[in-house]
Structures are given as C-alpha cells and as structure tokens.
Amino acid sequence: MAARFRNEYVVQVTGEVRARPAGLENPKMATGDIEVLAQRAVILNEAKTPPFYINEDVDVDETLRLRYRYLDLRRPDMQEALRLILEEGLEERVQSGALTREEAHEVAESLRHGNAERLYRRPA
C-alpha cells in the first residue's frame, strides 16, 4: 500500500508509534525519533505532485516560484518571512494606538519560540 503514497497525499495510518531503532534516527525531521508500524493505511485524498518540493531547502527557479505563488507561500522560509511581516505590521498598529496588546498566558498555548500567545484588539 505505501508504494502508492506520493507527496501531498492525505493518508490515514493506524498502527503502533514507537521509537526508531538506534542509528536510524533522522535529526533533520521533527518526527525523526519515532516511526509508525502500520497495521492499516488508507489514502483519503490523492493530489498532483507539486512542481517543486515544499518542505525541502532546494533552489527553485524564480519564474516557477512566481507562477505557483500559492505553493511557494507554504515553504518554511516564506512562512517565516510572512510571520515577521505580520509581527512588524501589528507592532506598528500598537505603536500608533490603533491596537492594544494583551498577554494571555492562561488562555493560549505558547508559540513554538516560547513566547506567550498575543491577542490584539482595538482600544475601547
């Protein structure tokens, strides 16, 4: 069954999650320390293979990136750039008084960088 899986497919896997054997860990992946011993796998949705890899750091022709902007925005470096732009824009709005910043330690989970989730709202 796994031979039919392709990038971008949505699959449902049922099985046992376990630590990878010593020496087979992959530190380049967030899930590189575990594996799934699949008992059942189902393809929920098939998808066309994208014209370039989304989650890998490879050089992609600029023309191709512009043609497929919606895919390019899913790349980690583009996600980080968008996050920074958004944070700068929000900070400008806070500085101008158009928004206030409220820290919500008890309400929201922390972000991946350990910061408290921030809630922005217009002043009353």
Order of alpha helices (4+ residues) and beta strands (2+ residues): beta-beta-alpha-alpha-alpha-beta-beta
